[in-house]
Amino acid sequence: MKLAADLRAFEERLGHRFRNPELLVRAVTHGSMGSATRPDNQRLEFLGDRVLGLAMAEALLAADRGAAEGTLAPRFNALVRKETCADVARQIGLGDVLKLGRSEMMSGGRRKEALLGDAMEAVIAAVHVDAGFESARALVLRLWAGRIETVKADARDPKTALQEWAQARGQTPPSYLALGREGPDHQPLFTVEVRLETGETEQAKAGTKRAAEQAAAKALLARMENGNG
């Protein structure tokens, strides 16, 4: 197998040696490379999302035994969202071993946030199927350890937080407008503007529309909460 050496090195970074290596191959196979004889990672992604969720919920309960659900929920959402999964994927070099079709390869698929996040969930599921939930939980706790320790009670999704801020003041939800895209296909840069009903706006740039929206929402919420609207 062409990627055998790379996958072996990835196992070392991951901290799990697969008894069934085909599970790892499937976990790193994107849909653009899937076929009737080469399963892709979509089903594993579905499972991995649930395994990560359970492992993280247990970890948060153990880390703060007095926290209420309203405190735990935003912490949980911050730790399991796609952006965080993608960050962990970059941390262990998951993008380097992804099996991608030519179109995804040419468009910078190894760096795409959604693709990396999905693959990270698939890898978690592969460990779960290969060695059971305890091994998958240990993997999650090891890779997310620093994030679990530092996540804040107010670590809400910025778009959700801004919407809640607006609705609490009788306003309609904020609107988002894509102002432009620049850069090559493999490394695009999106500009997005967020606007409140009362006219305040902020703009932000990022590699994905979602990330740009989150950054703009975060900036506008910070300005409004500081009384500089």
SEBA-641114 format. One record per residue (C-alpha): x, y, z; residue in one letter; residue number from 1. Coordinates in nm, 3 decimals. Layout:
SEBA-641114
+---------+---------+---------+--------+-----+
!      xx !      yy !      zz ! residu ! num !
+---------+---------+---------+--------+-----+
!       X !       Y !       Z !      A ! NUM !
...
+---------+---------+---------+--------+-----+
END
This chain:
SEBA-641114
+---------+---------+---------+--------+-----+
!      xx !      yy !      zz ! residu ! num !
+---------+---------+---------+--------+-----+
!   0.000 !   0.000 !   0.000 !      M !   1 !
!   0.141 !   0.338 !  -0.102 !      K !   2 !
!   0.037 !   0.510 !   0.222 !      L !   3 !
!   0.142 !   0.226 !   0.451 !      A !   4 !
!   0.451 !   0.404 !   0.585 !      A !   5 !
!   0.266 !   0.734 !   0.629 !      D !   6 !
!  -0.020 !   0.564 !   0.808 !      L !   7 !
!   0.220 !   0.383 !   1.039 !      R !   8 !
!   0.376 !   0.717 !   1.129 !      A !   9 !
!   0.029 !   0.862 !   1.180 !      F !  10 !
!  -0.055 !   0.578 !   1.422 !      E !  11 !
!   0.244 !   0.688 !   1.631 !      E !  12 !
!   0.120 !   1.048 !   1.638 !      R !  13 !
!  -0.231 !   0.929 !   1.717 !      L !  14 !
!  -0.112 !   0.698 !   1.995 !      G !  15 !
!  -0.311 !   0.395 !   1.880 !      H !  16 !
!  -0.187 !   0.090 !   1.688 !      R !  17 !
!  -0.478 !  -0.062 !   1.494 !      F !  18 !
!  -0.540 !  -0.432 !   1.518 !      R !  19 !
!  -0.746 !  -0.393 !   1.200 !      N !  20 !
!  -0.553 !  -0.144 !   0.982 !      P !  21 !
!  -0.837 !  -0.134 !   0.729 !      E !  22 !
!  -1.038 !   0.070 !   0.979 !      L !  23 !
!  -0.777 !   0.344 !   0.969 !      L !  24 !
!  -0.765 !   0.330 !   0.589 !      V !  25 !
!  -1.140 !   0.376 !   0.579 !      R !  26 !
!  -1.129 !   0.660 !   0.832 !      A !  27 !
!  -0.889 !   0.861 !   0.615 !      V !  28 !
!  -1.070 !   0.790 !   0.285 !      T !  29 !
!  -1.277 !   1.089 !   0.177 !      H !  30 !
!  -1.598 !   1.045 !  -0.021 !      G !  31 !
!  -1.420 !   1.171 !  -0.333 !      S !  32 !
!  -1.211 !   0.851 !  -0.324 !      M !  33 !
!  -1.485 !   0.612 !  -0.215 !      G !  34 !
!  -1.620 !   0.337 !  -0.439 !      S !  35 !
!  -1.804 !   0.007 !  -0.419 !      A !  36 !
!  -1.477 !  -0.164 !  -0.331 !      T !  37 !
!  -1.324 !   0.122 !  -0.131 !      R !  38 !
!  -1.555 !   0.240 !   0.150 !      P !  39 !
!  -1.522 !   0.603 !   0.252 !      D !  40 !
!  -1.533 !   0.751 !   0.601 !      N !  41 !
!  -1.890 !   0.887 !   0.612 !      Q !  42 !
!  -2.040 !   0.610 !   0.824 !      R !  43 !
!  -1.745 !   0.625 !   1.064 !      L !  44 !
!  -1.787 !   1.002 !   1.085 !      E !  45 !
!  -2.149 !   0.953 !   1.193 !      F !  46 !
!  -2.042 !   0.716 !   1.469 !      L !  47 !
!  -1.741 !   0.921 !   1.572 !      G !  48 !
!  -1.953 !   1.229 !   1.634 !      D !  49 !
!  -2.151 !   1.031 !   1.893 !      R !  50 !
!  -1.845 !   0.870 !   2.051 !      V !  51 !
!  -1.677 !   1.210 !   2.086 !      L !  52 !
!  -1.993 !   1.356 !   2.235 !      G !  53 !
!  -2.024 !   1.090 !   2.503 !      L !  54 !
!  -1.655 !   1.100 !   2.591 !      A !  55 !
!  -1.661 !   1.479 !   2.616 !      M !  56 !
!  -1.981 !   1.491 !   2.821 !      A !  57 !
!  -1.832 !   1.250 !   3.074 !      E !  58 !
!  -1.505 !   1.444 !   3.083 !      A !  59 !
!  -1.679 !   1.775 !   3.151 !      L !  60 !
!  -1.892 !   1.628 !   3.427 !      L !  61 !
!  -1.582 !   1.484 !   3.592 !      A !  62 !
!  -1.384 !   1.807 !   3.552 !      A !  63 !
!  -1.648 !   2.026 !   3.722 !      D !  64 !
!  -1.875 !   1.826 !   3.950 !      R !  65 !
!  -2.069 !   2.132 !   4.062 !      G !  66 !
!  -2.141 !   2.286 !   3.721 !      A !  67 !
!  -2.501 !   2.324 !   3.607 !      A !  68 !
!  -2.626 !   2.213 !   3.266 !      E !  69 !
!  -2.637 !   2.574 !   3.151 !      G !  70 !
!  -2.267 !   2.604 !   3.224 !      T !  71 !
!  -2.167 !   2.268 !   3.077 !      L !  72 !
!  -2.358 !   2.302 !   2.749 !      A !  73 !
!  -2.154 !   2.590 !   2.599 !      P !  74 !
!  -1.831 !   2.421 !   2.708 !      R !  75 !
!  -1.943 !   2.100 !   2.541 !      F !  76 !
!  -2.040 !   2.277 !   2.219 !      N !  77 !
!  -1.705 !   2.456 !   2.206 !      A !  78 !
!  -1.514 !   2.129 !   2.242 !      L !  79 !
!  -1.703 !   1.913 !   1.991 !      V !  80 !
!  -1.773 !   2.164 !   1.715 !      R !  81 !
!  -1.618 !   2.108 !   1.374 !      K !  82 !
!  -1.360 !   2.383 !   1.412 !      E !  83 !
!  -1.218 !   2.222 !   1.726 !      T !  84 !
!  -1.208 !   1.879 !   1.564 !      C !  85 !
!  -1.023 !   2.032 !   1.270 !      A !  86 !
!  -0.771 !   2.195 !   1.506 !      D !  87 !
!  -0.702 !   1.859 !   1.669 !      V !  88 !
!  -0.669 !   1.701 !   1.324 !      A !  89 !
!  -0.404 !   1.959 !   1.231 !      R !  90 !
!  -0.227 !   1.898 !   1.561 !      Q !  91 !
!  -0.169 !   1.532 !   1.471 !      I !  92 !
!  -0.110 !   1.585 !   1.099 !      G !  93 !
!  -0.425 !   1.405 !   0.987 !      L !  94 !
!  -0.444 !   1.605 !   0.666 !      G !  95 !
!  -0.116 !   1.457 !   0.548 !      D !  96 !
!  -0.260 !   1.104 !   0.527 !      V !  97 !
!  -0.607 !   1.175 !   0.385 !      L !  98 !
!  -0.699 !   0.981 !   0.071 !      K !  99 !
!  -0.860 !   1.238 !  -0.159 !      L ! 100 !
!  -0.990 !   1.246 !  -0.513 !      G ! 101 !
!  -0.810 !   1.466 !  -0.763 !      R ! 102 !
!  -1.063 !   1.750 !  -0.744 !      S ! 103 !
!  -1.042 !   1.769 !  -0.364 !      E ! 104 !
!  -0.665 !   1.743 !  -0.377 !      M ! 105 !
!  -0.639 !   2.030 !  -0.625 !      M ! 106 !
!  -0.876 !   2.250 !  -0.423 !      S ! 107 !
!  -0.671 !   2.221 !  -0.105 !      G ! 108 !
!  -0.877 !   1.948 !   0.062 !      G ! 109 !
!  -0.603 !   1.862 !   0.311 !      R ! 110 !
!  -0.651 !   2.204 !   0.471 !      R ! 111 !
!  -1.032 !   2.233 !   0.455 !      K ! 112 !
!  -1.182 !   2.274 !   0.800 !      E ! 113 !
!  -1.500 !   2.071 !   0.741 !      A ! 114 !
!  -1.309 !   1.788 !   0.576 !      L ! 115 !
!  -1.051 !   1.771 !   0.857 !      L ! 116 !
!  -1.320 !   1.783 !   1.124 !      G ! 117 !
!  -1.516 !   1.502 !   0.961 !      D ! 118 !
!  -1.203 !   1.289 !   0.926 !      A ! 119 !
!  -1.113 !   1.344 !   1.292 !      M ! 120 !
!  -1.453 !   1.211 !   1.396 !      E ! 121 !
!  -1.404 !   0.913 !   1.163 !      A ! 122 !
!  -1.068 !   0.833 !   1.323 !      V ! 123 !
!  -1.225 !   0.841 !   1.670 !      I ! 124 !
!  -1.491 !   0.596 !   1.550 !      A ! 125 !
!  -1.225 !   0.373 !   1.393 !      A ! 126 !
!  -1.049 !   0.348 !   1.730 !      V ! 127 !
!  -1.382 !   0.272 !   1.898 !      H ! 128 !
!  -1.460 !  -0.010 !   1.654 !      V ! 129 !
!  -1.104 !  -0.141 !   1.669 !      D ! 130 !
!  -1.056 !  -0.144 !   2.045 !      A ! 131 !
!  -1.375 !  -0.035 !   2.222 !      G ! 132 !
!  -1.511 !   0.277 !   2.385 !      F ! 133 !
!  -1.249 !   0.291 !   2.663 !      E ! 134 !
!  -0.971 !   0.322 !   2.406 !      S ! 135 !
!  -1.163 !   0.585 !   2.211 !      A ! 136 !
!  -1.231 !   0.782 !   2.528 !      R ! 137 !
!  -0.864 !   0.765 !   2.627 !      A ! 138 !
!  -0.773 !   0.896 !   2.283 !      L ! 139 !
!  -1.016 !   1.187 !   2.310 !      V ! 140 !
!  -0.899 !   1.277 !   2.660 !      L ! 141 !
!  -0.537 !   1.275 !   2.547 !      R ! 142 !
!  -0.587 !   1.482 !   2.232 !      L ! 143 !
!  -0.834 !   1.727 !   2.388 !      W ! 144 !
!  -0.666 !   1.747 !   2.731 !      A ! 145 !
!  -0.548 !   2.108 !   2.713 !      G ! 146 !
!  -0.874 !   2.224 !   2.564 !      R ! 147 !
!  -1.081 !   2.057 !   2.836 !      I ! 148 !
!  -0.875 !   2.230 !   3.102 !      E ! 149 !
!  -0.899 !   2.577 !   2.952 !      T ! 150 !
!  -1.248 !   2.589 !   2.801 !      V ! 151 !
!  -1.452 !   2.873 !   2.951 !      K ! 152 !
!  -1.812 !   2.872 !   3.064 !      A ! 153 !
!  -1.885 !   3.143 !   2.809 !      D ! 154 !
!  -1.724 !   2.952 !   2.520 !      A ! 155 !
!  -2.040 !   2.973 !   2.315 !      R ! 156 !
!  -2.055 !   2.967 !   1.939 !      D ! 157 !
!  -2.015 !   3.340 !   1.852 !      P ! 158 !
!  -2.306 !   3.340 !   1.605 !      K ! 159 !
!  -2.534 !   3.182 !   1.863 !      T ! 160 !
!  -2.416 !   3.421 !   2.132 !      A ! 161 !
!  -2.477 !   3.727 !   1.912 !      L ! 162 !
!  -2.822 !   3.600 !   1.815 !      Q ! 163 !
!  -2.912 !   3.547 !   2.182 !      E ! 164 !
!  -2.784 !   3.897 !   2.265 !      W ! 165 !
!  -2.998 !   4.051 !   1.991 !      A ! 166 !
!  -3.313 !   3.855 !   2.074 !      Q ! 167 !
!  -3.281 !   3.939 !   2.443 !      A ! 168 !
!  -3.316 !   4.304 !   2.335 !      R ! 169 !
!  -3.616 !   4.242 !   2.113 !      G ! 170 !
!  -3.421 !   4.248 !   1.788 !      Q ! 171 !
!  -3.446 !   4.011 !   1.496 !      T ! 172 !
!  -3.152 !   3.769 !   1.443 !      P ! 173 !
!  -2.839 !   3.924 !   1.287 !      P ! 174 !
!  -2.797 !   3.901 !   0.910 !      S ! 175 !
!  -2.482 !   3.790 !   0.731 !      Y ! 176 !
!  -2.368 !   3.908 !   0.390 !      L ! 177 !
!  -2.084 !   3.756 !   0.187 !      A ! 178 !
!  -1.892 !   4.055 !   0.052 !      L ! 179 !
!  -1.636 !   3.873 !  -0.155 !      G ! 180 !
!  -1.390 !   3.594 !  -0.210 !      R ! 181 !
!  -1.026 !   3.626 !  -0.308 !      E ! 182 !
!  -0.721 !   3.405 !  -0.344 !      G ! 183 !
!  -0.668 !   3.075 !  -0.527 !      P ! 184 !
!  -0.915 !   2.785 !  -0.506 !      D ! 185 !
!  -0.687 !   2.590 !  -0.276 !      H ! 186 !
!  -0.651 !   2.881 !  -0.031 !      Q ! 187 !
!  -0.956 !   3.109 !  -0.055 !      P ! 188 !
!  -1.021 !   3.408 !   0.168 !      L ! 189 !
!  -1.383 !   3.506 !   0.233 !      F ! 190 !
!  -1.504 !   3.846 !   0.355 !      T ! 191 !
!  -1.832 !   3.853 !   0.547 !      V ! 192 !
!  -2.032 !   4.131 !   0.710 !      E ! 193 !
!  -2.270 !   4.084 !   1.002 !      V ! 194 !
!  -2.542 !   4.343 !   1.067 !      R ! 195 !
!  -2.778 !   4.400 !   1.356 !      L ! 196 !
!  -3.133 !   4.529 !   1.310 !      E ! 197 !
!  -3.021 !   4.855 !   1.470 !      T ! 198 !
!  -2.755 !   4.907 !   1.201 !      G ! 199 !
!  -2.429 !   4.813 !   1.373 !      E ! 200 !
!  -2.195 !   4.605 !   1.156 !      T ! 201 !
!  -1.861 !   4.429 !   1.163 !      E ! 202 !
!  -1.658 !   4.259 !   0.890 !      Q ! 203 !
!  -1.412 !   3.970 !   0.906 !      A ! 204 !
!  -1.202 !   3.759 !   0.672 !      K ! 205 !
!  -1.126 !   3.387 !   0.701 !      A ! 206 !
!  -1.055 !   3.076 !   0.496 !      G ! 207 !
!  -1.419 !   2.959 !   0.506 !      T ! 208 !
!  -1.749 !   3.148 !   0.506 !      K ! 209 !
!  -1.845 !   2.992 !   0.837 !      R ! 210 !
!  -1.519 !   3.096 !   1.002 !      A ! 211 !
!  -1.557 !   3.449 !   0.865 !      A ! 212 !
!  -1.915 !   3.467 !   0.999 !      E ! 213 !
!  -1.797 !   3.346 !   1.340 !      Q ! 214 !
!  -1.516 !   3.601 !   1.349 !      A ! 215 !
!  -1.745 !   3.887 !   1.247 !      A ! 216 !
!  -2.007 !   3.785 !   1.505 !      A ! 217 !
!  -1.742 !   3.763 !   1.777 !      K ! 218 !
!  -1.611 !   4.109 !   1.697 !      A ! 219 !
!  -1.956 !   4.268 !   1.688 !      L ! 220 !
!  -2.068 !   4.101 !   2.010 !      L ! 221 !
!  -1.754 !   4.219 !   2.189 !      A ! 222 !
!  -1.814 !   4.574 !   2.068 !      R ! 223 !
!  -2.179 !   4.574 !   2.173 !      M ! 224 !
!  -2.110 !   4.424 !   2.515 !      E ! 225 !
!  -1.841 !   4.684 !   2.576 !      N ! 226 !
!  -2.090 !   4.958 !   2.502 !      G ! 227 !
!  -1.919 !   5.079 !   2.186 !      N ! 228 !
!  -2.207 !   5.006 !   1.948 !      G ! 229 !
+---------+---------+---------+--------+-----+
END
